[in-house]
Amino acid sequence: MRAGVAAPVSATPPYPTDASYCYATANEPELGLSAPAGSDDERLAELRRRFGDWHEPIPMLLAAAEGEPVLRHDIHELPNLST
């Protein structure tokens, strides 16, 4: 993975429980299984640093995430498959 490139935050329509699922992508070094991912507060602070000055509703979504779980997962690009 390459570092330094960020992509838009996205959200799905509200779920029946009034919950929403939001995600953001950014090229970062691989976390690995044994590396610490930081606390929910640290991950939310990083999202606010990257996306907090974007257009609405991004800041509103970030504000609503206070006190909620913030997950971080590596995403890997697969090589082209032969057909």
mmCIF file of the N, C-alpha and C atoms, coordinates in Angstrom:
data_MODEL
# 
_entry.id   MODEL 
# 
loop_
_atom_site.group_PDB 
_atom_site.id 
_atom_site.type_symbol 
_atom_site.label_atom_id 
_atom_site.label_alt_id 
_atom_site.label_comp_id 
_atom_site.label_asym_id 
_atom_site.label_entity_id 
_atom_site.label_seq_id 
_atom_site.pdbx_PDB_ins_code 
_atom_site.Cartn_x 
_atom_site.Cartn_y 
_atom_site.Cartn_z 
_atom_site.occupancy 
_atom_site.B_iso_or_equiv 
_atom_site.pdbx_formal_charge 
_atom_site.auth_seq_id 
_atom_site.auth_comp_id 
_atom_site.auth_asym_id 
_atom_site.auth_atom_id 
_atom_site.pdbx_PDB_model_num 
ATOM 1   N N  . MET A 1 1  ? 0.833   -1.183  0.000   1.00 0.00 ? 1  MET A N  1 
ATOM 2   C CA . MET A 1 1  ? 0.000   0.000   0.000   1.00 0.00 ? 1  MET A CA 1 
ATOM 3   C C  . MET A 1 1  ? 0.878   1.247   0.000   1.00 0.00 ? 1  MET A C  1 
ATOM 4   N N  . ARG A 1 2  ? 0.368   2.318   -0.569  1.00 0.00 ? 2  ARG A N  1 
ATOM 5   C CA . ARG A 1 2  ? 1.096   3.573   -0.636  1.00 0.00 ? 2  ARG A CA 1 
ATOM 6   C C  . ARG A 1 2  ? 0.503   4.552   0.379   1.00 0.00 ? 2  ARG A C  1 
ATOM 7   N N  . ALA A 1 3  ? 1.333   5.388   0.922   1.00 0.00 ? 3  ALA A N  1 
ATOM 8   C CA . ALA A 1 3  ? 0.868   6.329   1.946   1.00 0.00 ? 3  ALA A CA 1 
ATOM 9   C C  . ALA A 1 3  ? 0.488   7.661   1.334   1.00 0.00 ? 3  ALA A C  1 
ATOM 10  N N  . GLY A 1 4  ? -0.452  8.351   1.959   1.00 0.00 ? 4  GLY A N  1 
ATOM 11  C CA . GLY A 1 4  ? -0.698  9.743   1.658   1.00 0.00 ? 4  GLY A CA 1 
ATOM 12  C C  . GLY A 1 4  ? -1.893  10.087  0.797   1.00 0.00 ? 4  GLY A C  1 
ATOM 13  N N  . VAL A 1 5  ? -2.591  9.130   0.226   1.00 0.00 ? 5  VAL A N  1 
ATOM 14  C CA . VAL A 1 5  ? -3.737  9.441   -0.629  1.00 0.00 ? 5  VAL A CA 1 
ATOM 15  C C  . VAL A 1 5  ? -5.020  9.135   0.132   1.00 0.00 ? 5  VAL A C  1 
ATOM 16  N N  . ALA A 1 6  ? -5.935  10.087  0.171   1.00 0.00 ? 6  ALA A N  1 
ATOM 17  C CA . ALA A 1 6  ? -7.211  9.892   0.865   1.00 0.00 ? 6  ALA A CA 1 
ATOM 18  C C  . ALA A 1 6  ? -8.346  9.938   -0.136  1.00 0.00 ? 6  ALA A C  1 
ATOM 19  N N  . ALA A 1 7  ? -9.394  9.208   0.133   1.00 0.00 ? 7  ALA A N  1 
ATOM 20  C CA . ALA A 1 7  ? -10.580 9.184   -0.720  1.00 0.00 ? 7  ALA A CA 1 
ATOM 21  C C  . ALA A 1 7  ? -11.785 9.639   0.087   1.00 0.00 ? 7  ALA A C  1 
ATOM 22  N N  . PRO A 1 8  ? -12.870 9.976   -0.575  1.00 0.00 ? 8  PRO A N  1 
ATOM 23  C CA . PRO A 1 8  ? -14.041 10.516  0.125   1.00 0.00 ? 8  PRO A CA 1 
ATOM 24  C C  . PRO A 1 8  ? -14.615 9.585   1.172   1.00 0.00 ? 8  PRO A C  1 
ATOM 25  N N  . VAL A 1 9  ? -15.243 10.186  2.144   1.00 0.00 ? 9  VAL A N  1 
ATOM 26  C CA . VAL A 1 9  ? -16.032 9.454   3.135   1.00 0.00 ? 9  VAL A CA 1 
ATOM 27  C C  . VAL A 1 9  ? -17.386 9.181   2.491   1.00 0.00 ? 9  VAL A C  1 
ATOM 28  N N  . SER A 1 10 ? -17.910 7.994   2.692   1.00 0.00 ? 10 SER A N  1 
ATOM 29  C CA . SER A 1 10 ? -19.202 7.637   2.119   1.00 0.00 ? 10 SER A CA 1 
ATOM 30  C C  . SER A 1 10 ? -20.121 7.117   3.203   1.00 0.00 ? 10 SER A C  1 
ATOM 31  N N  . ALA A 1 11 ? -21.406 7.170   2.949   1.00 0.00 ? 11 ALA A N  1 
ATOM 32  C CA . ALA A 1 11 ? -22.384 6.653   3.903   1.00 0.00 ? 11 ALA A CA 1 
ATOM 33  C C  . ALA A 1 11 ? -23.507 5.974   3.156   1.00 0.00 ? 11 ALA A C  1 
ATOM 34  N N  . THR A 1 12 ? -24.065 4.976   3.782   1.00 0.00 ? 12 THR A N  1 
ATOM 35  C CA . THR A 1 12 ? -25.209 4.284   3.203   1.00 0.00 ? 12 THR A CA 1 
ATOM 36  C C  . THR A 1 12 ? -26.479 4.898   3.773   1.00 0.00 ? 12 THR A C  1 
ATOM 37  N N  . PRO A 1 13 ? -27.617 4.623   3.165   1.00 0.00 ? 13 PRO A N  1 
ATOM 38  C CA . PRO A 1 13 ? -28.878 5.123   3.723   1.00 0.00 ? 13 PRO A CA 1 
ATOM 39  C C  . PRO A 1 13 ? -29.073 4.597   5.136   1.00 0.00 ? 13 PRO A C  1 
ATOM 40  N N  . PRO A 1 14 ? -29.858 5.282   5.940   1.00 0.00 ? 14 PRO A N  1 
ATOM 41  C CA . PRO A 1 14 ? -30.064 4.836   7.327   1.00 0.00 ? 14 PRO A CA 1 
ATOM 42  C C  . PRO A 1 14 ? -30.631 3.418   7.399   1.00 0.00 ? 14 PRO A C  1 
ATOM 43  N N  . TYR A 1 15 ? -30.165 2.711   8.389   1.00 0.00 ? 15 TYR A N  1 
ATOM 44  C CA . TYR A 1 15 ? -30.701 1.392   8.684   1.00 0.00 ? 15 TYR A CA 1 
ATOM 45  C C  . TYR A 1 15 ? -31.994 1.555   9.474   1.00 0.00 ? 15 TYR A C  1 
ATOM 46  N N  . PRO A 1 16 ? -32.805 0.497   9.570   1.00 0.00 ? 16 PRO A N  1 
ATOM 47  C CA . PRO A 1 16 ? -34.066 0.597   10.321  1.00 0.00 ? 16 PRO A CA 1 
ATOM 48  C C  . PRO A 1 16 ? -33.881 1.031   11.773  1.00 0.00 ? 16 PRO A C  1 
ATOM 49  N N  . THR A 1 17 ? -32.704 0.813   12.349  1.00 0.00 ? 17 THR A N  1 
ATOM 50  C CA . THR A 1 17 ? -32.465 1.167   13.750  1.00 0.00 ? 17 THR A CA 1 
ATOM 51  C C  . THR A 1 17 ? -31.959 2.602   13.897  1.00 0.00 ? 17 THR A C  1 
ATOM 52  N N  . ASP A 1 18 ? -32.072 3.396   12.862  1.00 0.00 ? 18 ASP A N  1 
ATOM 53  C CA . ASP A 1 18 ? -31.550 4.765   12.833  1.00 0.00 ? 18 ASP A CA 1 
ATOM 54  C C  . ASP A 1 18 ? -30.025 4.819   12.923  1.00 0.00 ? 18 ASP A C  1 
ATOM 55  N N  . ALA A 1 19 ? -29.358 3.726   12.615  1.00 0.00 ? 19 ALA A N  1 
ATOM 56  C CA . ALA A 1 19 ? -27.904 3.691   12.576  1.00 0.00 ? 19 ALA A CA 1 
ATOM 57  C C  . ALA A 1 19 ? -27.459 3.843   11.128  1.00 0.00 ? 19 ALA A C  1 
ATOM 58  N N  . SER A 1 20 ? -26.263 4.324   10.925  1.00 0.00 ? 20 SER A N  1 
ATOM 59  C CA . SER A 1 20 ? -25.694 4.424   9.585   1.00 0.00 ? 20 SER A CA 1 
ATOM 60  C C  . SER A 1 20 ? -24.316 3.805   9.584   1.00 0.00 ? 20 SER A C  1 
ATOM 61  N N  . TYR A 1 21 ? -23.899 3.377   8.431   1.00 0.00 ? 21 TYR A N  1 
ATOM 62  C CA . TYR A 1 21 ? -22.579 2.806   8.230   1.00 0.00 ? 21 TYR A CA 1 
ATOM 63  C C  . TYR A 1 21 ? -21.819 3.772   7.337   1.00 0.00 ? 21 TYR A C  1 
ATOM 64  N N  . CYS A 1 22 ? -20.708 4.275   7.801   1.00 0.00 ? 22 CYS A N  1 
ATOM 65  C CA . CYS A 1 22 ? -19.882 5.209   7.037   1.00 0.00 ? 22 CYS A CA 1 
ATOM 66  C C  . CYS A 1 22 ? -18.494 4.611   6.884   1.00 0.00 ? 22 CYS A C  1 
ATOM 67  N N  . TYR A 1 23 ? -17.820 4.971   5.811   1.00 0.00 ? 23 TYR A N  1 
ATOM 68  C CA . TYR A 1 23 ? -16.456 4.491   5.646   1.00 0.00 ? 23 TYR A CA 1 
ATOM 69  C C  . TYR A 1 23 ? -15.627 5.523   4.903   1.00 0.00 ? 23 TYR A C  1 
ATOM 70  N N  . ALA A 1 24 ? -14.334 5.417   5.077   1.00 0.00 ? 24 ALA A N  1 
ATOM 71  C CA . ALA A 1 24 ? -13.370 6.258   4.372   1.00 0.00 ? 24 ALA A CA 1 
ATOM 72  C C  . ALA A 1 24 ? -12.223 5.359   3.957   1.00 0.00 ? 24 ALA A C  1 
ATOM 73  N N  . THR A 1 25 ? -11.533 5.727   2.901   1.00 0.00 ? 25 THR A N  1 
ATOM 74  C CA . THR A 1 25 ? -10.353 4.977   2.487   1.00 0.00 ? 25 THR A CA 1 
ATOM 75  C C  . THR A 1 25 ? -9.168  5.916   2.402   1.00 0.00 ? 25 THR A C  1 
ATOM 76  N N  . ALA A 1 26 ? -8.007  5.385   2.724   1.00 0.00 ? 26 ALA A N  1 
ATOM 77  C CA . ALA A 1 26 ? -6.757  6.131   2.600   1.00 0.00 ? 26 ALA A CA 1 
ATOM 78  C C  . ALA A 1 26 ? -5.638  5.122   2.430   1.00 0.00 ? 26 ALA A C  1 
ATOM 79  N N  . ASN A 1 27 ? -4.715  5.405   1.550   1.00 0.00 ? 27 ASN A N  1 
ATOM 80  C CA . ASN A 1 27 ? -3.548  4.550   1.397   1.00 0.00 ? 27 ASN A CA 1 
ATOM 81  C C  . ASN A 1 27 ? -2.609  4.802   2.567   1.00 0.00 ? 27 ASN A C  1 
ATOM 82  N N  . GLU A 1 28 ? -2.335  3.762   3.306   1.00 0.00 ? 28 GLU A N  1 
ATOM 83  C CA . GLU A 1 28 ? -1.514  3.808   4.504   1.00 0.00 ? 28 GLU A CA 1 
ATOM 84  C C  . GLU A 1 28 ? -0.609  2.588   4.513   1.00 0.00 ? 28 GLU A C  1 
ATOM 85  N N  . PRO A 1 29 ? 0.445   2.611   5.322   1.00 0.00 ? 29 PRO A N  1 
ATOM 86  C CA . PRO A 1 29 ? 1.225   1.379   5.479   1.00 0.00 ? 29 PRO A CA 1 
ATOM 87  C C  . PRO A 1 29 ? 0.343   0.269   6.050   1.00 0.00 ? 29 PRO A C  1 
ATOM 88  N N  . GLU A 1 30 ? 0.685   -0.955  5.706   1.00 0.00 ? 30 GLU A N  1 
ATOM 89  C CA . GLU A 1 30 ? -0.084  -2.098  6.188   1.00 0.00 ? 30 GLU A CA 1 
ATOM 90  C C  . GLU A 1 30 ? -0.029  -2.161  7.708   1.00 0.00 ? 30 GLU A C  1 
ATOM 91  N N  . LEU A 1 31 ? -1.178  -2.384  8.325   1.00 0.00 ? 31 LEU A N  1 
ATOM 92  C CA . LEU A 1 31 ? -1.255  -2.463  9.781   1.00 0.00 ? 31 LEU A CA 1 
ATOM 93  C C  . LEU A 1 31 ? -0.638  -3.750  10.295  1.00 0.00 ? 31 LEU A C  1 
ATOM 94  N N  . GLY A 1 32 ? -0.936  -4.859  9.672   1.00 0.00 ? 32 GLY A N  1 
ATOM 95  C CA . GLY A 1 32 ? -0.438  -6.140  10.150  1.00 0.00 ? 32 GLY A CA 1 
ATOM 96  C C  . GLY A 1 32 ? -1.254  -6.633  11.329  1.00 0.00 ? 32 GLY A C  1 
ATOM 97  N N  . LEU A 1 33 ? -1.129  -7.883  11.634  1.00 0.00 ? 33 LEU A N  1 
ATOM 98  C CA . LEU A 1 33 ? -1.936  -8.485  12.689  1.00 0.00 ? 33 LEU A CA 1 
ATOM 99  C C  . LEU A 1 33 ? -1.470  -8.107  14.084  1.00 0.00 ? 33 LEU A C  1 
ATOM 100 N N  . SER A 1 34 ? -0.180  -7.806  14.267  1.00 0.00 ? 34 SER A N  1 
ATOM 101 C CA . SER A 1 34 ? 0.323   -7.550  15.616  1.00 0.00 ? 34 SER A CA 1 
ATOM 102 C C  . SER A 1 34 ? 0.484   -6.064  15.920  1.00 0.00 ? 34 SER A C  1 
ATOM 103 N N  . ALA A 1 35 ? 0.337   -5.194  14.939  1.00 0.00 ? 35 ALA A N  1 
ATOM 104 C CA . ALA A 1 35 ? 0.535   -3.760  15.170  1.00 0.00 ? 35 ALA A CA 1 
ATOM 105 C C  . ALA A 1 35 ? -0.702  -3.156  15.835  1.00 0.00 ? 35 ALA A C  1 
ATOM 106 N N  . PRO A 1 36 ? -0.506  -2.239  16.789  1.00 0.00 ? 36 PRO A N  1 
ATOM 107 C CA . PRO A 1 36 ? -1.674  -1.604  17.416  1.00 0.00 ? 36 PRO A CA 1 
ATOM 108 C C  . PRO A 1 36 ? -2.381  -0.670  16.441  1.00 0.00 ? 36 PRO A C  1 
ATOM 109 N N  . ALA A 1 37 ? -3.682  -0.649  16.489  1.00 0.00 ? 37 ALA A N  1 
ATOM 110 C CA . ALA A 1 37 ? -4.473  0.182   15.583  1.00 0.00 ? 37 ALA A CA 1 
ATOM 111 C C  . ALA A 1 37 ? -4.880  1.494   16.234  1.00 0.00 ? 37 ALA A C  1 
ATOM 112 N N  . GLY A 1 38 ? -4.549  1.698   17.507  1.00 0.00 ? 38 GLY A N  1 
ATOM 113 C CA . GLY A 1 38 ? -4.986  2.895   18.208  1.00 0.00 ? 38 GLY A CA 1 
ATOM 114 C C  . GLY A 1 38 ? -6.383  2.703   18.777  1.00 0.00 ? 38 GLY A C  1 
ATOM 115 N N  . SER A 1 39 ? -6.771  3.639   19.619  1.00 0.00 ? 39 SER A N  1 
ATOM 116 C CA . SER A 1 39 ? -8.096  3.583   20.229  1.00 0.00 ? 39 SER A CA 1 
ATOM 117 C C  . SER A 1 39 ? -9.144  4.140   19.266  1.00 0.00 ? 39 SER A C  1 
ATOM 118 N N  . ASP A 1 40 ? -10.412 3.926   19.601  1.00 0.00 ? 40 ASP A N  1 
ATOM 119 C CA . ASP A 1 40 ? -11.490 4.518   18.798  1.00 0.00 ? 40 ASP A CA 1 
ATOM 120 C C  . ASP A 1 40 ? -11.326 6.027   18.731  1.00 0.00 ? 40 ASP A C  1 
ATOM 121 N N  . ASP A 1 41 ? -10.978 6.661   19.856  1.00 0.00 ? 41 ASP A N  1 
ATOM 122 C CA . ASP A 1 41 ? -10.796 8.113   19.884  1.00 0.00 ? 41 ASP A CA 1 
ATOM 123 C C  . ASP A 1 41 ? -9.656  8.558   18.968  1.00 0.00 ? 41 ASP A C  1 
ATOM 124 N N  . GLU A 1 42 ? -8.565  7.799   18.945  1.00 0.00 ? 42 GLU A N  1 
ATOM 125 C CA . GLU A 1 42 ? -7.432  8.136   18.075  1.00 0.00 ? 42 GLU A CA 1 
ATOM 126 C C  . GLU A 1 42 ? -7.795  7.969   16.604  1.00 0.00 ? 42 GLU A C  1 
ATOM 127 N N  . ARG A 1 43 ? -8.527  6.912   16.289  1.00 0.00 ? 43 ARG A N  1 
ATOM 128 C CA . ARG A 1 43 ? -8.927  6.703   14.891  1.00 0.00 ? 43 ARG A CA 1 
ATOM 129 C C  . ARG A 1 43 ? -9.924  7.777   14.447  1.00 0.00 ? 43 ARG A C  1 
ATOM 130 N N  . LEU A 1 44 ? -10.847 8.168   15.337  1.00 0.00 ? 44 LEU A N  1 
ATOM 131 C CA . LEU A 1 44 ? -11.790 9.233   14.997  1.00 0.00 ? 44 LEU A CA 1 
ATOM 132 C C  . LEU A 1 44 ? -11.055 10.563  14.833  1.00 0.00 ? 44 LEU A C  1 
ATOM 133 N N  . ALA A 1 45 ? -10.071 10.834  15.669  1.00 0.00 ? 45 ALA A N  1 
ATOM 134 C CA . ALA A 1 45 ? -9.286  12.064  15.533  1.00 0.00 ? 45 ALA A CA 1 
ATOM 135 C C  . ALA A 1 45 ? -8.571  12.106  14.185  1.00 0.00 ? 45 ALA A C  1 
ATOM 136 N N  . GLU A 1 46 ? -8.059  10.963  13.734  1.00 0.00 ? 46 GLU A N  1 
ATOM 137 C CA . GLU A 1 46 ? -7.404  10.905  12.421  1.00 0.00 ? 46 GLU A CA 1 
ATOM 138 C C  . GLU A 1 46 ? -8.405  11.152  11.299  1.00 0.00 ? 46 GLU A C  1 
ATOM 139 N N  . LEU A 1 47 ? -9.603  10.595  11.406  1.00 0.00 ? 47 LEU A N  1 
ATOM 140 C CA . LEU A 1 47 ? -10.638 10.856  10.401  1.00 0.00 ? 47 LEU A CA 1 
ATOM 141 C C  . LEU A 1 47 ? -11.005 12.336  10.379  1.00 0.00 ? 47 LEU A C  1 
ATOM 142 N N  . ARG A 1 48 ? -11.119 12.950  11.543  1.00 0.00 ? 48 ARG A N  1 
ATOM 143 C CA . ARG A 1 48 ? -11.427 14.382  11.610  1.00 0.00 ? 48 ARG A CA 1 
ATOM 144 C C  . ARG A 1 48 ? -10.305 15.217  11.005  1.00 0.00 ? 48 ARG A C  1 
ATOM 145 N N  . ARG A 1 49 ? -9.055  14.797  11.230  1.00 0.00 ? 49 ARG A N  1 
ATOM 146 C CA . ARG A 1 49 ? -7.919  15.521  10.652  1.00 0.00 ? 49 ARG A CA 1 
ATOM 147 C C  . ARG A 1 49 ? -7.975  15.458  9.126   1.00 0.00 ? 49 ARG A C  1 
ATOM 148 N N  . ARG A 1 50 ? -8.297  14.292  8.599   1.00 0.00 ? 50 ARG A N  1 
ATOM 149 C CA . ARG A 1 50 ? -8.314  14.111  7.143   1.00 0.00 ? 50 ARG A CA 1 
ATOM 150 C C  . ARG A 1 50 ? -9.554  14.705  6.479   1.00 0.00 ? 50 ARG A C  1 
ATOM 151 N N  . PHE A 1 51 ? -10.722 14.572  7.106   1.00 0.00 ? 51 PHE A N  1 
ATOM 152 C CA . PHE A 1 51 ? -11.974 14.861  6.426   1.00 0.00 ? 51 PHE A CA 1 
ATOM 153 C C  . PHE A 1 51 ? -12.848 15.904  7.116   1.00 0.00 ? 51 PHE A C  1 
ATOM 154 N N  . GLY A 1 52 ? -12.414 16.446  8.257   1.00 0.00 ? 52 GLY A N  1 
ATOM 155 C CA . GLY A 1 52 ? -13.249 17.356  9.033   1.00 0.00 ? 52 GLY A CA 1 
ATOM 156 C C  . GLY A 1 52 ? -13.598 18.660  8.339   1.00 0.00 ? 52 GLY A C  1 
ATOM 157 N N  . ASP A 1 53 ? -12.801 19.079  7.376   1.00 0.00 ? 53 ASP A N  1 
ATOM 158 C CA . ASP A 1 53 ? -13.092 20.338  6.673   1.00 0.00 ? 53 ASP A CA 1 
ATOM 159 C C  . ASP A 1 53 ? -13.739 20.109  5.305   1.00 0.00 ? 53 ASP A C  1 
ATOM 160 N N  . TRP A 1 54 ? -14.190 18.894  5.053   1.00 0.00 ? 54 TRP A N  1 
ATOM 161 C CA . TRP A 1 54 ? -14.909 18.601  3.816   1.00 0.00 ? 54 TRP A CA 1 
ATOM 162 C C  . TRP A 1 54 ? -16.326 19.153  3.913   1.00 0.00 ? 54 TRP A C  1 
ATOM 163 N N  . HIS A 1 55 ? -17.046 19.111  2.809   1.00 0.00 ? 55 HIS A N  1 
ATOM 164 C CA . HIS A 1 55 ? -18.422 19.620  2.735   1.00 0.00 ? 55 HIS A CA 1 
ATOM 165 C C  . HIS A 1 55 ? -19.358 18.803  3.623   1.00 0.00 ? 55 HIS A C  1 
ATOM 166 N N  . GLU A 1 56 ? -20.493 19.397  3.969   1.00 0.00 ? 56 GLU A N  1 
ATOM 167 C CA . GLU A 1 56 ? -21.526 18.658  4.694   1.00 0.00 ? 56 GLU A CA 1 
ATOM 168 C C  . GLU A 1 56 ? -22.070 17.569  3.768   1.00 0.00 ? 56 GLU A C  1 
ATOM 169 N N  . PRO A 1 57 ? -22.407 16.425  4.298   1.00 0.00 ? 57 PRO A N  1 
ATOM 170 C CA . PRO A 1 57 ? -22.613 16.089  5.705   1.00 0.00 ? 57 PRO A CA 1 
ATOM 171 C C  . PRO A 1 57 ? -21.414 15.435  6.374   1.00 0.00 ? 57 PRO A C  1 
ATOM 172 N N  . ILE A 1 58 ? -20.207 15.516  5.764   1.00 0.00 ? 58 ILE A N  1 
ATOM 173 C CA . ILE A 1 58 ? -19.048 14.820  6.333   1.00 0.00 ? 58 ILE A CA 1 
ATOM 174 C C  . ILE A 1 58 ? -18.777 15.256  7.780   1.00 0.00 ? 58 ILE A C  1 
ATOM 175 N N  . PRO A 1 59 ? -18.651 16.568  8.089   1.00 0.00 ? 59 PRO A N  1 
ATOM 176 C CA . PRO A 1 59 ? -18.416 16.948  9.491   1.00 0.00 ? 59 PRO A CA 1 
ATOM 177 C C  . PRO A 1 59 ? -19.536 16.484  10.427  1.00 0.00 ? 59 PRO A C  1 
ATOM 178 N N  . MET A 1 60 ? -20.772 16.486  9.948   1.00 0.00 ? 60 MET A N  1 
ATOM 179 C CA . MET A 1 60 ? -21.891 16.030  10.766  1.00 0.00 ? 60 MET A CA 1 
ATOM 180 C C  . MET A 1 60 ? -21.759 14.532  11.072  1.00 0.00 ? 60 MET A C  1 
ATOM 181 N N  . LEU A 1 61 ? -21.360 13.736  10.082  1.00 0.00 ? 61 LEU A N  1 
ATOM 182 C CA . LEU A 1 61 ? -21.169 12.311  10.304  1.00 0.00 ? 61 LEU A CA 1 
ATOM 183 C C  . LEU A 1 61 ? -20.035 12.052  11.291  1.00 0.00 ? 61 LEU A C  1 
ATOM 184 N N  . LEU A 1 62 ? -18.951 12.817  11.166  1.00 0.00 ? 62 LEU A N  1 
ATOM 185 C CA . LEU A 1 62 ? -17.835 12.652  12.096  1.00 0.00 ? 62 LEU A CA 1 
ATOM 186 C C  . LEU A 1 62 ? -18.245 13.044  13.517  1.00 0.00 ? 62 LEU A C  1 
ATOM 187 N N  . ALA A 1 63 ? -19.036 14.090  13.657  1.00 0.00 ? 63 ALA A N  1 
ATOM 188 C CA . ALA A 1 63 ? -19.518 14.502  14.986  1.00 0.00 ? 63 ALA A CA 1 
ATOM 189 C C  . ALA A 1 63 ? -20.416 13.420  15.585  1.00 0.00 ? 63 ALA A C  1 
ATOM 190 N N  . ALA A 1 64 ? -21.232 12.797  14.749  1.00 0.00 ? 64 ALA A N  1 
ATOM 191 C CA . ALA A 1 64 ? -22.147 11.761  15.232  1.00 0.00 ? 64 ALA A CA 1 
ATOM 192 C C  . ALA A 1 64 ? -21.409 10.491  15.639  1.00 0.00 ? 64 ALA A C  1 
ATOM 193 N N  . ALA A 1 65 ? -20.170 10.334  15.204  1.00 0.00 ? 65 ALA A N  1 
ATOM 194 C CA . ALA A 1 65 ? -19.393 9.128   15.521  1.00 0.00 ? 65 ALA A CA 1 
ATOM 195 C C  . ALA A 1 65 ? -18.750 9.194   16.899  1.00 0.00 ? 65 ALA A C  1 
ATOM 196 N N  . GLU A 1 66 ? -18.841 10.309  17.581  1.00 0.00 ? 66 GLU A N  1 
ATOM 197 C CA . GLU A 1 66 ? -18.253 10.452  18.923  1.00 0.00 ? 66 GLU A CA 1 
ATOM 198 C C  . GLU A 1 66 ? -18.781 9.357   19.840  1.00 0.00 ? 66 GLU A C  1 
ATOM 199 N N  . GLY A 1 67 ? -17.871 8.624   20.469  1.00 0.00 ? 67 GLY A N  1 
ATOM 200 C CA . GLY A 1 67 ? -18.254 7.572   21.395  1.00 0.00 ? 67 GLY A CA 1 
ATOM 201 C C  . GLY A 1 67 ? -18.660 6.260   20.739  1.00 0.00 ? 67 GLY A C  1 
ATOM 202 N N  . GLU A 1 68 ? -18.590 6.199   19.414  1.00 0.00 ? 68 GLU A N  1 
ATOM 203 C CA . GLU A 1 68 ? -18.961 4.986   18.682  1.00 0.00 ? 68 GLU A CA 1 
ATOM 204 C C  . GLU A 1 68 ? -17.696 4.233   18.255  1.00 0.00 ? 68 GLU A C  1 
ATOM 205 N N  . PRO A 1 69 ? -17.813 2.933   17.983  1.00 0.00 ? 69 PRO A N  1 
ATOM 206 C CA . PRO A 1 69 ? -16.650 2.184   17.497  1.00 0.00 ? 69 PRO A CA 1 
ATOM 207 C C  . PRO A 1 69 ? -16.169 2.735   16.152  1.00 0.00 ? 69 PRO A C  1 
ATOM 208 N N  . VAL A 1 70 ? -14.863 2.834   16.007  1.00 0.00 ? 70 VAL A N  1 
ATOM 209 C CA . VAL A 1 70 ? -14.234 3.243   14.747  1.00 0.00 ? 70 VAL A CA 1 
ATOM 210 C C  . VAL A 1 70 ? -13.258 2.135   14.388  1.00 0.00 ? 70 VAL A C  1 
ATOM 211 N N  . LEU A 1 71 ? -13.558 1.420   13.324  1.00 0.00 ? 71 LEU A N  1 
ATOM 212 C CA . LEU A 1 71 ? -12.759 0.264   12.931  1.00 0.00 ? 71 LEU A CA 1 
ATOM 213 C C  . LEU A 1 71 ? -11.740 0.648   11.870  1.00 0.00 ? 71 LEU A C  1 
ATOM 214 N N  . ARG A 1 72 ? -10.621 -0.074  11.833  1.00 0.00 ? 72 ARG A N  1 
ATOM 215 C CA . ARG A 1 72 ? -9.611  0.118   10.791  1.00 0.00 ? 72 ARG A CA 1 
ATOM 216 C C  . ARG A 1 72 ? -9.236  -1.252  10.268  1.00 0.00 ? 72 ARG A C  1 
ATOM 217 N N  . HIS A 1 73 ? -9.297  -1.414  8.945   1.00 0.00 ? 73 HIS A N  1 
ATOM 218 C CA . HIS A 1 73 ? -8.968  -2.687  8.319   1.00 0.00 ? 73 HIS A CA 1 
ATOM 219 C C  . HIS A 1 73 ? -8.100  -2.429  7.099   1.00 0.00 ? 73 HIS A C  1 
ATOM 220 N N  . ASP A 1 74 ? -7.112  -3.293  6.911   1.00 0.00 ? 74 ASP A N  1 
ATOM 221 C CA . ASP A 1 74 ? -6.318  -3.237  5.689   1.00 0.00 ? 74 ASP A CA 1 
ATOM 222 C C  . ASP A 1 74 ? -7.146  -3.762  4.525   1.00 0.00 ? 74 ASP A C  1 
ATOM 223 N N  . ILE A 1 75 ? -6.939  -3.167  3.374   1.00 0.00 ? 75 ILE A N  1 
ATOM 224 C CA . ILE A 1 75 ? -7.548  -3.631  2.127   1.00 0.00 ? 75 ILE A CA 1 
ATOM 225 C C  . ILE A 1 75 ? -6.400  -3.903  1.170   1.00 0.00 ? 75 ILE A C  1 
ATOM 226 N N  . HIS A 1 76 ? -6.405  -5.062  0.565   1.00 0.00 ? 76 HIS A N  1 
ATOM 227 C CA . HIS A 1 76 ? -5.312  -5.453  -0.328  1.00 0.00 ? 76 HIS A CA 1 
ATOM 228 C C  . HIS A 1 76 ? -5.819  -5.579  -1.762  1.00 0.00 ? 76 HIS A C  1 
ATOM 229 N N  . GLU A 1 77 ? -4.999  -5.131  -2.680  1.00 0.00 ? 77 GLU A N  1 
ATOM 230 C CA . GLU A 1 77 ? -5.302  -5.285  -4.095  1.00 0.00 ? 77 GLU A CA 1 
ATOM 231 C C  . GLU A 1 77 ? -4.853  -6.672  -4.540  1.00 0.00 ? 77 GLU A C  1 
ATOM 232 N N  . LEU A 1 78 ? -5.745  -7.389  -5.190  1.00 0.00 ? 78 LEU A N  1 
ATOM 233 C CA . LEU A 1 78 ? -5.420  -8.714  -5.672  1.00 0.00 ? 78 LEU A CA 1 
ATOM 234 C C  . LEU A 1 78 ? -4.777  -8.637  -7.051  1.00 0.00 ? 78 LEU A C  1 
ATOM 235 N N  . PRO A 1 79 ? -3.871  -9.558  -7.353  1.00 0.00 ? 79 PRO A N  1 
ATOM 236 C CA . PRO A 1 79 ? -3.296  -9.565  -8.695  1.00 0.00 ? 79 PRO A CA 1 
ATOM 237 C C  . PRO A 1 79 ? -4.360  -9.953  -9.713  1.00 0.00 ? 79 PRO A C  1 
ATOM 238 N N  . ASN A 1 80 ? -4.123  -9.584  -10.961 1.00 0.00 ? 80 ASN A N  1 
ATOM 239 C CA . ASN A 1 80 ? -5.050  -9.974  -12.022 1.00 0.00 ? 80 ASN A CA 1 
ATOM 240 C C  . ASN A 1 80 ? -5.132  -11.491 -12.092 1.00 0.00 ? 80 ASN A C  1 
ATOM 241 N N  . LEU A 1 81 ? -6.337  -11.990 -12.286 1.00 0.00 ? 81 LEU A N  1 
ATOM 242 C CA . LEU A 1 81 ? -6.533  -13.428 -12.381 1.00 0.00 ? 81 LEU A CA 1 
ATOM 243 C C  . LEU A 1 81 ? -6.573  -13.822 -13.854 1.00 0.00 ? 81 LEU A C  1 
ATOM 244 N N  . SER A 1 82 ? -5.955  -14.953 -14.163 1.00 0.00 ? 82 SER A N  1 
ATOM 245 C CA . SER A 1 82 ? -6.017  -15.428 -15.558 1.00 0.00 ? 82 SER A CA 1 
ATOM 246 C C  . SER A 1 82 ? -7.374  -16.059 -15.787 1.00 0.00 ? 82 SER A C  1 
ATOM 247 N N  . THR A 1 83 ? -7.884  -15.872 -16.977 1.00 0.00 ? 83 THR A N  1 
ATOM 248 C CA . THR A 1 83 ? -9.212  -16.422 -17.298 1.00 0.00 ? 83 THR A CA 1 
ATOM 249 C C  . THR A 1 83 ? -9.124  -17.440 -18.393 1.00 0.00 ? 83 THR A C  1 
# 
